[in-house]
Amino acid sequence: MSRYSIESIHSEITQRLERGNGRFDKILSNWIKFEDNSDRLYKARGLSGENYLLNRLGAYEIKNAQWILSTISDTWDQQSIDTFLNSEDAEGNGVWHYLADNLRRNEGKDTLRMAHTLLQFDINFTRRNKQGISPLGKMLLPEPKWQSINALIQTRHLQIGNIEAAIAEHAKGDDRKKASMMSWLFQKDLSANRALLSQHILKQATKSNQDAEHRRATCRLFFDYVDERDGTTAFFKLIRVANRGMFEDLLRILLLDTEDTVQYMAPPDVATKKAYRQAVLCKRLLKLDRRGESVLFHCLHNGALEFLRKMTGFLVNDEIAMKKRVRGEEVRTPITIDKNAPAPANPLLCALLHRNRRGDTLFHIAARKGDREALEAFCFGLPSNDIYAIFTRLPDAAGLTLADLTEMQQVKAKLTQAVKNGKLKKDAAQAFLKEIANANKDGADFILSKKSEIEELASDTTGGAPLAPNFDLKKATQGQSAPAAA
């Protein structure tokens, strides 16, 4: 057995332990001082080309590995330490790869302490082995090791680019899989890690010296990467847990990235620039999950009206268009946000009049809950003729308009008729009736008062019914579907 082999060194130290000569750390610190033992430890390699530190980590002896690290730190010069800690085995696995395997088994105090020490030595935790897997990739998947990841956060070593690269290792070129894994990871962070990773990424992106690419990567993370299981992005889940500061930081980044994108599109005039800006915002804010619901629906479900108001405030209630030159003349050409919408080029109406798979708009859900604040928020900025049409001529899947919901007799009659016509199942009708009966009466009061106010105004000004709405009423009543039982 060669004196420069791992087996030889470990055998000598083990014999001293067996003789009761002290603990591993004491024996090693004395052993390294004699003869050429320091040189032997530096040069010794195992069967896989690993040094003694990697060898002990490979045996999951984290305490002994920590003592090896401590001993060489006290004994060797900085160059020797750096070379030893950056050593790899024959498969390209370095100290972080071995430590990541230990972290997968147990995120104990010793493993975390060693992680902190390696960060102090600035050992790269993103370097890939010959299979293309980095230590960070091992910490993130299949289950995130949050304490270790949080250690990287605390030392400010971790960036969004590191995470994207680590996830890409597992996705192996499949962009959809990468997007789903990224979304899943940050949704897990929100539910199991107090959103510490999300907050860290946001803080980095909001720093004034961060470049456009960093903001773009952050927006990809929260707005573009879709979880294949439910069609949501991390932004959908963020609504449940975000505080005001965190939410506003994210929207600030979104607006900055939107401006970066619009600038790259090189709009020829101010009007086109405004239209491009709205189109880019809508692509993210009106993204739909598998239930056909945008993040605005999620805000309503979770009572996050402040967030909802903020986002609808970004959307203009006007047809957006760009100027095109046709045969030497400038022609105004609408930019379609949603071709199936009642007002395809109007960002705000696209958001408010969209129906989910159940056939509900935001108005229907808010009205059945009796949520007056939400109804007021949706009506803000809309002309009276649009509000009147929404209240009186837009039925839900059960055939109920918002005006119908203010009269329980009307509700019962229409639900009964829907069941008779086979449009609605009996248990679904009963669920509707129960929800409406238990709703806060403030919502119905708002609908009644607003409707009466508009009718009085129309009587005084037009001498009859309110004007036709600024959207396609026929399209607005399409897309209804019979709901399942609640």
C-alpha positions as CSV (number, residue, x, y, z in Angstrom):
1,M,0.0,0.0,0.0
2,S,1.5,3.3,-1.1
3,R,2.2,5.9,1.7
4,Y,0.5,8.5,-0.6
5,S,-2.7,6.6,-0.8
6,I,-5.9,7.5,1.0
7,E,-6.1,4.0,2.4
8,S,-2.7,4.3,4.0
9,I,-3.4,7.7,5.6
10,H,-6.8,6.6,6.9
11,S,-5.4,3.4,8.2
12,E,-2.8,5.2,10.3
13,I,-5.4,7.6,11.8
14,T,-7.9,4.8,12.4
15,Q,-5.3,2.8,14.3
16,R,-4.6,5.8,16.6
17,L,-8.3,6.2,17.2
18,E,-8.7,2.5,18.0
19,R,-5.8,2.8,20.6
20,G,-7.8,5.5,22.3
21,N,-5.2,8.3,21.5
22,G,-8.0,11.0,21.3
23,R,-10.6,12.3,19.0
24,F,-10.2,12.4,15.2
25,D,-9.4,16.2,15.2
26,K,-6.7,15.9,17.8
27,I,-5.1,12.9,16.2
28,L,-5.1,14.5,12.8
29,S,-3.7,17.9,14.0
30,N,-0.8,16.0,15.7
31,W,-0.3,13.5,12.8
32,I,0.0,16.2,10.2
33,K,3.0,17.7,12.0
34,F,5.2,14.7,11.7
35,E,7.6,13.7,8.9
36,D,6.1,14.3,5.4
37,N,2.5,13.7,6.5
38,S,1.4,17.2,5.5
39,D,2.7,16.5,1.9
40,R,1.1,13.0,2.0
41,L,-2.3,14.4,2.9
42,Y,-2.0,17.1,0.1
43,K,-1.1,14.5,-2.6
44,A,-3.0,11.4,-1.5
45,R,-5.8,10.2,-3.8
46,G,-8.4,7.4,-3.5
47,L,-9.6,4.9,-6.1
48,S,-11.9,7.6,-7.7
49,G,-9.2,10.2,-7.7
50,E,-10.7,12.0,-4.7
51,N,-8.6,13.6,-1.9
52,Y,-9.0,12.7,1.8
53,L,-11.6,15.4,2.4
54,L,-13.8,14.2,-0.5
55,N,-13.2,10.6,0.7
56,R,-14.6,11.3,4.1
57,L,-17.5,13.2,2.7
58,G,-18.2,10.3,0.4
59,A,-18.4,8.1,3.5
60,Y,-20.9,10.7,5.0
61,E,-18.5,11.4,7.9
62,I,-19.3,15.1,7.9
63,K,-17.8,15.7,11.4
64,N,-14.5,14.2,10.3
65,A,-14.5,16.1,7.0
66,Q,-15.1,19.3,9.0
67,W,-12.1,18.6,11.1
68,I,-10.0,17.9,8.0
69,L,-11.0,21.3,6.6
70,S,-10.2,23.0,10.0
71,T,-6.8,21.3,10.2
72,I,-5.6,22.2,6.7
73,S,-6.9,25.8,7.3
74,D,-4.6,26.1,10.3
75,T,-1.6,24.4,8.7
76,W,-1.3,25.1,5.0
77,D,-0.8,28.3,3.1
78,Q,-3.7,29.9,1.1
79,Q,-2.6,28.6,-2.2
80,S,-2.4,25.0,-1.0
81,I,-5.8,25.3,0.7
82,D,-7.4,26.7,-2.5
83,T,-5.9,23.9,-4.7
84,F,-7.0,21.2,-2.2
85,L,-10.5,22.5,-1.9
86,N,-10.9,22.9,-5.6
87,S,-9.7,19.4,-6.3
88,E,-12.1,17.0,-8.2
89,D,-12.4,13.3,-8.5
90,A,-12.3,11.4,-11.8
91,E,-16.0,12.2,-12.5
92,G,-15.5,16.0,-12.0
93,N,-17.1,16.0,-8.6
94,G,-15.7,18.6,-6.2
95,V,-16.2,19.3,-2.5
96,W,-19.6,21.0,-3.1
97,H,-20.9,17.9,-5.0
98,Y,-19.9,15.7,-2.1
99,L,-21.3,18.1,0.5
100,A,-24.6,18.3,-1.5
101,D,-25.0,14.6,-1.2
102,N,-24.6,14.9,2.5
103,L,-27.1,17.7,2.6
104,R,-29.6,15.5,0.8
105,R,-29.4,13.0,3.6
106,N,-29.3,15.5,6.5
107,E,-29.3,19.3,6.7
108,G,-27.7,19.2,10.2
109,K,-25.6,21.8,12.0
110,D,-22.3,20.2,10.8
111,T,-23.3,20.1,7.1
112,L,-24.5,23.7,7.2
113,R,-21.5,24.9,9.1
114,M,-19.2,23.3,6.5
115,A,-21.3,25.0,3.7
116,H,-20.7,28.4,5.4
117,T,-17.0,27.6,5.6
118,L,-16.8,26.7,1.9
119,L,-18.6,30.0,1.0
120,Q,-16.0,31.9,3.1
121,F,-13.3,30.2,1.0
122,D,-15.3,31.3,-2.1
123,I,-15.4,27.7,-3.5
124,N,-17.7,27.6,-6.6
125,F,-21.0,25.8,-5.9
126,T,-22.1,26.0,-9.6
127,R,-19.3,24.1,-11.3
128,R,-20.7,21.0,-13.1
129,N,-19.3,17.5,-13.1
130,K,-18.9,15.3,-16.2
131,Q,-22.6,14.4,-16.1
132,G,-23.4,18.1,-16.3
133,I,-24.8,18.4,-12.8
134,S,-23.8,21.2,-10.4
135,P,-23.9,21.0,-6.6
136,L,-26.6,23.7,-6.7
137,G,-28.6,21.5,-9.0
138,K,-28.4,18.7,-6.3
139,M,-29.5,21.1,-3.6
140,L,-32.5,22.3,-5.6
141,L,-33.9,19.0,-6.9
142,P,-35.6,16.6,-6.4
143,E,-36.5,18.4,-3.2
144,P,-35.1,21.9,-2.2
145,K,-32.7,21.9,0.7
146,W,-33.9,25.2,2.0
147,Q,-31.5,25.7,4.9
148,S,-28.5,25.2,2.6
149,I,-30.1,27.5,0.0
150,N,-30.8,30.1,2.6
151,A,-27.1,29.9,3.6
152,L,-26.2,30.8,0.1
153,I,-28.7,33.7,0.3
154,Q,-27.3,35.0,3.5
155,T,-23.8,35.2,2.1
156,R,-25.2,36.9,-1.1
157,H,-23.6,34.3,-3.4
158,L,-26.8,33.1,-5.0
159,Q,-28.3,34.8,-8.1
160,I,-31.2,34.1,-10.4
161,G,-28.8,33.1,-13.2
162,N,-27.3,30.4,-11.0
163,I,-30.7,28.9,-10.3
164,E,-31.8,29.0,-14.0
165,A,-28.6,27.2,-15.0
166,A,-29.0,24.6,-12.2
167,I,-32.6,23.8,-13.2
168,A,-31.6,23.7,-16.9
169,E,-29.2,20.8,-16.0
170,H,-32.2,18.7,-15.0
171,A,-34.4,19.9,-17.9
172,K,-31.9,18.8,-20.5
173,G,-32.9,21.2,-23.2
174,D,-36.7,20.9,-22.7
175,D,-37.8,24.6,-22.3
176,R,-41.3,23.7,-21.1
177,K,-39.9,21.3,-18.5
178,K,-37.4,24.0,-17.3
179,A,-40.2,26.5,-17.0
180,S,-42.4,24.1,-15.0
181,M,-39.5,23.2,-12.7
182,M,-38.7,26.9,-12.1
183,S,-42.3,27.7,-11.4
184,W,-42.6,24.7,-9.0
185,L,-39.4,25.6,-7.2
186,F,-40.5,29.2,-6.4
187,Q,-44.0,28.1,-5.5
188,K,-42.4,25.7,-3.0
189,D,-40.3,28.7,-1.7
190,L,-43.5,30.6,-1.1
191,S,-45.3,27.8,0.7
192,A,-42.4,26.2,2.6
193,N,-39.5,28.7,2.9
194,R,-41.3,31.9,3.9
195,A,-40.5,33.3,0.4
196,L,-36.9,33.9,1.5
197,L,-35.5,33.0,-2.0
198,S,-38.2,35.1,-3.8
199,Q,-37.4,38.1,-1.6
200,H,-33.7,37.6,-2.2
201,I,-34.1,37.6,-5.9
202,L,-36.4,40.6,-5.8
203,K,-33.9,42.6,-3.7
204,Q,-31.2,41.9,-6.2
205,A,-33.3,42.9,-9.1
206,T,-34.4,46.2,-7.5
207,K,-30.9,47.4,-6.9
208,S,-30.2,50.5,-9.0
209,N,-27.0,49.0,-10.5
210,Q,-28.6,45.8,-11.8
211,D,-28.7,45.5,-15.6
212,A,-31.6,44.8,-17.8
213,E,-30.8,41.1,-18.2
214,H,-31.1,40.6,-14.4
215,R,-34.5,42.3,-14.4
216,R,-35.5,40.2,-17.5
217,A,-34.5,37.0,-15.7
218,T,-36.5,37.9,-12.6
219,C,-39.6,38.7,-14.8
220,R,-39.2,35.3,-16.6
221,L,-39.2,33.7,-13.2
222,F,-42.3,35.3,-11.8
223,F,-44.4,35.9,-14.9
224,D,-43.3,33.6,-17.7
225,Y,-42.4,30.2,-16.3
226,V,-45.6,28.1,-16.1
227,D,-46.2,25.1,-13.9
228,E,-47.5,22.4,-16.2
229,R,-49.7,21.0,-13.5
230,D,-52.1,23.9,-13.0
231,G,-50.9,26.5,-15.6
232,T,-50.0,29.0,-12.9
233,T,-46.8,31.1,-12.6
234,A,-45.0,32.0,-9.4
235,F,-46.8,35.3,-9.5
236,F,-50.2,33.6,-9.1
237,K,-49.0,32.0,-5.9
238,L,-47.2,35.1,-4.7
239,I,-50.6,36.9,-4.4
240,R,-51.4,34.7,-1.4
241,V,-48.3,35.5,0.7
242,A,-46.8,38.8,-0.5
243,N,-46.8,41.9,1.6
244,R,-47.2,45.3,0.0
245,G,-43.5,46.0,-0.2
246,M,-42.7,42.7,-2.0
247,F,-45.7,43.1,-4.4
248,E,-44.7,46.6,-5.3
249,D,-41.0,45.6,-5.8
250,L,-42.2,43.0,-8.3
251,L,-44.5,45.4,-10.1
252,R,-41.6,48.0,-10.3
253,I,-39.4,45.4,-11.9
254,L,-42.2,44.4,-14.3
255,L,-42.7,48.0,-15.4
256,L,-38.9,48.5,-15.9
257,D,-38.6,45.3,-17.9
258,T,-41.7,46.4,-19.9
259,E,-40.0,49.7,-20.8
260,D,-36.8,47.8,-21.7
261,T,-38.9,45.5,-24.0
262,V,-40.8,48.4,-25.6
263,Q,-37.5,50.3,-26.2
264,Y,-36.1,47.3,-28.0
265,M,-39.3,47.2,-30.2
266,A,-38.4,50.7,-31.4
267,P,-41.9,52.2,-31.7
268,P,-42.1,55.0,-34.3
269,D,-44.3,57.4,-32.2
270,V,-45.7,58.0,-28.8
271,A,-49.1,56.4,-29.5
272,T,-47.5,53.2,-30.8
273,K,-45.2,53.2,-27.8
274,K,-48.2,53.3,-25.5
275,A,-49.9,50.5,-27.4
276,Y,-46.8,48.3,-27.3
277,R,-46.5,48.9,-23.5
278,Q,-50.0,47.8,-22.9
279,A,-49.6,44.7,-25.1
280,V,-46.5,43.6,-23.2
281,L,-48.2,44.2,-19.8
282,C,-51.3,42.3,-20.9
283,K,-49.2,39.3,-22.0
284,R,-48.1,38.8,-18.4
285,L,-51.0,40.2,-16.3
286,L,-53.7,38.4,-18.3
287,K,-52.0,35.0,-18.6
288,L,-54.5,32.3,-17.8
289,D,-54.2,29.2,-15.7
290,R,-55.9,25.8,-16.4
291,R,-59.1,27.1,-14.9
292,G,-59.1,29.9,-17.5
293,E,-58.4,32.5,-14.7
294,S,-55.9,35.4,-14.8
295,V,-54.0,36.6,-11.7
296,L,-56.8,39.1,-11.2
297,F,-59.2,36.2,-10.5
298,H,-56.7,35.0,-7.9
299,C,-56.6,38.4,-6.3
300,L,-60.4,38.3,-6.0
301,H,-60.4,34.7,-4.6
302,N,-57.8,35.7,-2.0
303,G,-59.2,39.1,-1.0
304,A,-56.2,40.9,-2.3
305,L,-58.1,43.9,-3.6
306,E,-55.3,46.3,-3.1
307,F,-53.2,44.3,-5.5
308,L,-56.1,43.9,-7.9
309,R,-56.7,47.7,-8.0
310,K,-53.0,48.3,-8.6
311,M,-52.9,46.0,-11.6
312,T,-56.2,47.1,-13.2
313,G,-54.8,50.6,-12.8
314,F,-52.1,49.7,-15.3
315,L,-54.6,48.8,-18.0
316,V,-56.1,51.5,-20.2
317,N,-59.8,51.5,-21.0
318,D,-59.3,52.3,-24.7
319,E,-58.6,50.6,-27.9
320,I,-54.9,50.4,-28.4
321,A,-53.5,50.7,-31.9
322,M,-50.3,51.2,-33.9
323,K,-49.8,53.3,-37.0
324,K,-48.9,51.5,-40.2
325,R,-48.1,53.1,-43.5
326,V,-50.2,51.8,-46.3
327,R,-49.7,53.2,-49.8
328,G,-48.0,56.2,-48.4
329,E,-50.6,57.0,-45.8
330,E,-50.6,56.3,-42.1
331,V,-53.4,53.9,-41.1
332,R,-54.4,53.3,-37.5
333,T,-54.4,49.5,-36.9
334,P,-55.8,48.0,-33.6
335,I,-53.5,45.7,-31.6
336,T,-55.4,42.6,-30.6
337,I,-55.0,41.6,-26.9
338,D,-57.6,38.8,-27.0
339,K,-59.3,37.9,-30.3
340,N,-62.2,36.2,-28.5
341,A,-62.8,39.1,-26.2
342,P,-65.9,41.5,-26.5
343,A,-63.4,44.3,-27.0
344,P,-60.3,42.6,-28.5
345,A,-58.0,45.7,-28.4
346,N,-59.2,47.2,-25.1
347,P,-56.8,46.0,-22.3
348,L,-59.1,46.8,-19.3
349,L,-62.2,45.3,-20.9
350,C,-60.3,42.2,-21.9
351,A,-59.4,41.7,-18.3
352,L,-62.8,42.5,-16.7
353,L,-65.0,40.7,-19.2
354,H,-63.0,37.5,-19.6
355,R,-64.9,34.4,-18.5
356,N,-63.2,31.5,-16.7
357,R,-64.0,27.9,-17.7
358,R,-67.0,28.0,-15.4
359,G,-68.4,30.9,-17.4
360,D,-67.9,33.6,-14.8
361,T,-66.4,37.1,-15.2
362,L,-64.8,38.9,-12.3
363,F,-68.1,40.8,-11.9
364,H,-70.1,37.6,-11.5
365,I,-67.8,36.2,-8.8
366,A,-67.7,39.5,-6.9
367,A,-71.5,39.9,-7.1
368,R,-72.3,36.4,-5.8
369,K,-69.9,37.0,-2.9
370,G,-71.5,40.4,-2.2
371,D,-68.1,42.0,-2.4
372,R,-69.0,45.7,-2.8
373,E,-65.3,46.8,-2.7
374,A,-64.4,44.6,-5.6
375,L,-67.4,45.7,-7.6
376,E,-66.5,49.3,-7.0
377,A,-63.0,48.6,-8.1
378,F,-64.1,47.0,-11.3
379,C,-66.5,49.8,-12.2
380,F,-63.9,52.5,-11.5
381,G,-63.2,54.3,-14.8
382,L,-65.9,52.5,-16.8
383,P,-68.5,54.7,-18.6
384,S,-72.1,54.3,-17.3
385,N,-73.3,52.6,-20.5
386,D,-70.7,49.8,-20.1
387,I,-71.6,49.3,-16.4
388,Y,-75.3,49.1,-17.2
389,A,-74.8,46.5,-19.9
390,I,-72.5,44.5,-17.6
391,F,-75.1,44.6,-14.7
392,T,-78.2,43.9,-16.8
393,R,-77.2,41.9,-19.9
394,L,-74.3,39.7,-19.0
395,P,-75.6,36.4,-17.6
396,D,-73.5,33.8,-15.8
397,A,-73.6,30.1,-16.6
398,A,-76.9,29.8,-14.7
399,G,-78.4,32.6,-16.7
400,L,-78.2,35.1,-13.8
401,T,-77.2,38.7,-14.5
402,L,-75.8,40.9,-11.7
403,A,-79.2,42.7,-11.6
404,D,-81.0,39.4,-11.1
405,L,-78.8,38.7,-8.0
406,T,-80.5,41.6,-6.1
407,E,-83.9,39.8,-6.2
408,M,-84.0,36.3,-4.5
409,Q,-87.3,35.4,-6.2
410,Q,-85.8,36.1,-9.6
411,V,-82.7,34.0,-8.6
412,K,-84.9,31.1,-7.6
413,A,-87.0,31.3,-10.8
414,K,-84.1,31.4,-13.1
415,L,-82.2,28.6,-11.4
416,T,-85.3,26.5,-11.5
417,Q,-85.7,27.2,-15.2
418,A,-82.1,26.4,-15.8
419,V,-82.5,23.0,-14.1
420,K,-85.6,22.2,-16.1
421,N,-83.9,23.1,-19.4
422,G,-81.0,20.9,-18.5
423,K,-78.6,23.8,-18.5
424,L,-77.8,23.3,-14.9
425,K,-77.6,20.3,-12.6
426,K,-79.7,20.4,-9.5
427,D,-76.8,20.2,-7.0
428,A,-75.1,23.0,-8.9
429,A,-78.2,25.2,-8.7
430,Q,-78.5,24.5,-5.0
431,A,-74.9,25.5,-4.5
432,F,-75.5,28.8,-6.5
433,L,-78.6,29.5,-4.4
434,K,-76.8,28.9,-1.1
435,E,-73.9,31.1,-2.1
436,I,-76.1,34.0,-3.2
437,A,-78.3,33.7,-0.1
438,N,-75.3,34.0,2.2
439,A,-73.7,36.8,0.3
440,N,-73.0,40.2,1.9
441,K,-76.0,42.5,1.1
442,D,-73.7,45.4,0.5
443,G,-72.9,44.0,-3.0
444,A,-76.6,43.9,-4.0
445,D,-77.2,47.4,-2.6
446,F,-74.3,48.7,-4.7
447,I,-75.7,47.0,-7.9
448,L,-79.2,48.4,-7.3
449,S,-78.0,51.9,-6.5
450,K,-75.7,52.1,-9.5
451,K,-78.3,50.7,-11.8
452,S,-80.9,53.2,-10.6
453,E,-78.4,56.1,-10.9
454,I,-77.6,55.2,-14.5
455,E,-81.3,54.8,-15.5
456,E,-82.1,58.2,-14.0
457,L,-79.1,59.8,-15.9
458,A,-80.3,58.1,-19.1
459,S,-83.8,59.3,-18.6
460,D,-82.6,62.9,-18.1
461,T,-80.1,63.0,-21.0
462,T,-81.1,60.5,-23.7
463,G,-84.8,60.3,-22.8
464,G,-84.7,56.5,-22.5
465,A,-82.4,53.6,-22.1
466,P,-78.6,54.1,-21.7
467,L,-76.4,54.1,-24.8
468,A,-75.1,50.8,-26.2
469,P,-71.9,49.6,-24.6
470,N,-68.4,50.0,-26.0
471,F,-68.0,46.3,-26.5
472,D,-69.6,43.5,-28.5
473,L,-72.5,42.4,-26.4
474,K,-73.0,39.2,-28.4
475,K,-69.4,38.1,-27.8
476,A,-69.7,39.1,-24.1
477,T,-72.5,36.6,-23.6
478,Q,-70.6,33.7,-25.2
479,G,-68.3,31.4,-23.3
480,Q,-70.8,30.4,-20.7
481,S,-70.5,26.8,-19.5
482,A,-72.6,24.9,-17.0
483,P,-70.7,24.7,-13.7
484,A,-70.1,21.6,-11.8
485,A,-71.5,21.3,-8.3
486,A,-69.6,23.5,-5.8
